[in-house]
Amino acid sequence: MKVDTAVRHETCYIAIWIVIFSILMEAIFLITGKWDITVFWGNLLSGIVATVNFFLMGLTVQKAVTKEEKQAANTMKLSQTLRMLLLFITAALGVTLPCFHICSALIPLFFPRIAIALRPLFNKKRTANDN
């Protein structure tokens, strides 16, 4: 299956914001004197999983639009269930394994939502520049 350009573009957008937010989070840990290697590992784990989760969602939507309505709904439900399971397992690993800092393993899982919330701010600027 060929990955649609929109899926690649949006995943890159999310990945860039995850990197930016991750750097900011690491800096906050560093400034407060709470940084250690577990912060980095937790951030890396959750940042990668958050990006993969968004990419898989995009692939599922791409696949669902080619199906009939009922099949598409079932595909989306199954995908959401499996992706939530992936996020739950990631969170469980981040909390239970001592090689991950709890906060840095949980917070990046919310970075895609923040990036999506910020999207309209940048679209307005781009639209204003196009006119």
C-alpha positions as CSV (number, residue, x, y, z in Angstrom):
1,M,0.0,0.0,0.0
2,K,1.4,3.4,-1.0
3,V,1.4,6.0,1.7
4,D,-0.6,9.1,0.6
5,T,1.2,12.4,0.5
6,A,-1.2,13.9,3.0
7,V,-0.4,11.2,5.5
8,R,3.3,11.7,5.1
9,H,2.9,15.5,5.3
10,E,0.8,15.5,8.4
11,T,2.9,12.9,10.1
12,C,6.0,15.0,9.5
13,Y,4.2,18.0,10.9
14,I,3.4,16.0,14.1
15,A,6.9,14.6,14.3
16,I,8.4,18.1,14.1
17,W,6.2,19.4,16.9
18,I,7.0,16.3,19.0
19,V,10.7,17.0,18.6
20,I,10.2,20.7,19.5
21,F,8.1,19.9,22.6
22,S,10.5,17.1,23.6
23,I,13.4,19.6,23.5
24,L,11.4,22.0,25.6
25,M,10.6,19.3,28.1
26,E,14.2,18.1,28.3
27,A,15.3,21.8,28.8
28,I,12.8,22.2,31.7
29,F,14.1,19.0,33.3
30,L,17.6,20.3,32.8
31,I,16.9,23.8,34.2
32,T,15.1,22.5,37.3
33,G,18.0,20.1,37.9
34,K,15.8,17.0,37.6
35,W,17.3,15.8,34.3
36,D,18.9,12.3,34.2
37,I,19.2,9.7,31.4
38,T,15.8,8.2,32.3
39,V,14.2,11.5,31.2
40,F,15.8,11.1,27.8
41,W,14.8,7.4,27.5
42,G,11.2,8.1,28.5
43,N,10.9,11.0,26.1
44,L,12.4,8.9,23.3
45,L,10.0,6.0,24.0
46,S,6.9,8.1,24.1
47,G,7.9,10.5,21.3
48,I,8.4,7.6,18.9
49,V,5.2,5.8,19.9
50,A,3.2,9.0,19.6
51,T,4.5,9.6,16.1
52,V,3.9,6.0,15.1
53,N,0.4,6.1,16.5
54,F,-0.4,9.2,14.4
55,F,1.1,7.6,11.3
56,L,-1.0,4.4,11.8
57,M,-4.1,6.5,12.3
58,G,-3.4,8.3,9.0
59,L,-2.9,5.0,7.2
60,T,-6.1,3.7,8.6
61,V,-8.0,6.7,7.4
62,Q,-6.4,6.4,4.0
63,K,-7.5,2.7,3.9
64,A,-11.0,3.4,5.2
65,V,-11.9,6.0,2.6
66,T,-11.7,3.3,-0.1
67,K,-14.2,1.0,1.7
68,E,-17.9,1.0,2.2
69,E,-19.3,2.9,5.1
70,K,-19.8,-0.1,7.5
71,Q,-16.4,-1.6,6.6
72,A,-14.8,1.8,7.0
73,A,-16.4,2.2,10.5
74,N,-15.2,-1.2,11.6
75,T,-11.7,-0.6,10.3
76,M,-11.5,2.7,12.2
77,K,-12.9,1.1,15.4
78,L,-10.4,-1.7,15.3
79,S,-7.5,0.7,14.5
80,Q,-8.5,2.9,17.4
81,T,-8.7,0.0,19.8
82,L,-5.3,-1.4,18.7
83,R,-3.6,2.1,18.8
84,M,-5.1,2.8,22.3
85,L,-3.6,-0.6,23.4
86,L,-0.3,0.5,22.0
87,L,-0.5,3.8,24.0
88,F,-1.6,1.9,27.1
89,I,1.3,-0.5,26.9
90,T,3.7,2.4,26.3
91,A,2.4,4.2,29.4
92,A,2.6,1.0,31.4
93,L,6.2,0.4,30.4
94,G,7.1,4.0,31.1
95,V,5.6,3.8,34.6
96,T,6.9,0.4,35.6
97,L,10.4,0.1,34.2
98,P,13.0,2.0,36.1
99,C,14.9,3.0,32.9
100,F,12.1,5.5,32.1
101,H,11.2,8.7,34.0
102,I,7.5,8.5,34.6
103,C,6.7,12.1,33.6
104,S,8.9,12.0,30.5
105,A,7.3,8.7,29.4
106,L,3.7,10.0,29.8
107,I,3.8,13.7,28.7
108,P,5.0,13.2,25.1
109,L,1.9,11.0,24.5
110,F,-0.1,14.2,24.6
111,F,2.2,16.2,22.2
112,P,0.3,15.3,19.0
113,R,-2.9,16.7,20.5
114,I,-1.2,19.9,21.3
115,A,0.3,20.1,17.8
116,I,-3.1,19.5,16.3
117,A,-4.6,22.3,18.5
118,L,-1.8,24.7,17.3
119,R,-2.4,23.9,13.6
120,P,-5.1,26.5,13.0
121,L,-2.7,29.3,14.2
122,F,-0.3,28.4,11.4
123,N,-2.9,27.8,8.8
124,K,-4.3,31.3,9.3
125,K,-0.8,32.8,8.8
126,R,-0.2,30.7,5.7
127,T,-3.7,31.7,4.3
128,A,-3.0,35.4,5.0
129,N,0.4,35.2,3.2
130,D,-1.3,33.5,0.2
131,N,-3.7,36.4,-0.4
